[in-house]
Amino acid sequence: MSRIASTFSALQAQGRKALIPYVTAGFPFADITPALMHGMVEAGADVIELGVPFSDPMADGPVIQKAGEKALSLGIGMVQVLDHVREFRKRNSTTPVVLMGYANPVERYDQKHGDGAFVRDSAAAGVDGVLIVDYPPEECEAFAASLRAHGMDLIFLLAPTSTDERMAQVACVASGYVYYVSLKGVTGSGALDTTAVEQMLPRIRQHVTIPVGVGFGIRDAATAQAIGKVADAVVIGSRIIQLIEDQEHAKVVPLTIDFLRGIRKALDA
């Protein structure tokens, strides 16, 4: 059983929902990510999504795009992202870490380091799951098998526009959890319609047997609590990025901990 599967299994046994915060690796400071990850766990995070900076992040809104540009300007690439995970693992061997990003940095890494290097090196660093926004499920069977052979999960996005056929395709290759994008649009855009999410999740669960997390548009404790009533996990990204983007180094981790503690409390209420 993967670290992600065992985390969700333990939460289910406790009747609790997973809190999955997202942060762009190397943002807002090149060296802050491992400390930020530890702070998130301290605040009650169950899984951490670590964004791999990329110059053309098609699914991300202006907030996360800007964070990615800043991280890239600080010299953060896949090598540094894996270093962050390795550093985090020195003190934490239990909290799952998911890399979220795009095909280009993954394939560029393999070009530079050899076929299969991304999967091999991610597993060695302590990565538990990978979410590649622009990898369609019908082209991912070999990649999913390679990840599974290294104890990692391949996670997919589903959207309000996903057809039953697409959900079935995702169900064939996905493991760990699926990430339901609650809005038509990019990360951080618009207000979340919790009723629409409630109506969609039973449809998804007709096809998908693994946990379903919901993100894109969750900004506060009240929304997180409403989504937590119907989903297995709540994913928060843009709001954290906004919170820390202009902060001085010493304030980034305490502010994140304070914010996530409020979300955790609401989820557990």
C-alpha angles and dihedrals in degrees: 000000000000121000089250093052093048091048092053091044091054092047091049090052088053093046090241134133126233120251110210115184120190126211131171110246112249094017132161089355127019094233102040104081101089092048090046091051091051089049091052091053090048088053093053107273113158098189129015123217111205116197117222106218114243132173096229109036100173098186096048128090126224095280096059092034089058091047090052092050091051092049091048090050088054090055099257115156135147093289091057092044090056089047089056091053091047091052092048090051092059088076104019122050098162113051111090117237121204122194111218120193149091138304097251099069091043094051093041088054091054091047091055100038104029137268112314093011094124094056093041095047094042091054091047091051092052103258114157104188144012129212113189107185096204099043108103115214094237090063097043108073096105092043091049091049091050091050092048090050087058094046095257133125130227111221125198137199122237122192139197086261095053113124125221087253092055091048090052091050091051091047090058095060108018123100135172096030140324122240115224112206101216096200137056097238142036132321115293095016125134135339121305118248102212092185091058089050091050090053094047101049097068088053091052092047091056085070107022121062097180122084120288121222123193126212146146107088105025104131109155146024095267094054091043090052093049092050092044089062091065106021131063093227141018119218120202123184122134094048091056091048090051091048095055105029098098099028127117115250097259094054101049098082098039092049092050092048091050093049095046093047088061091051092047091050091051092048091051095044 
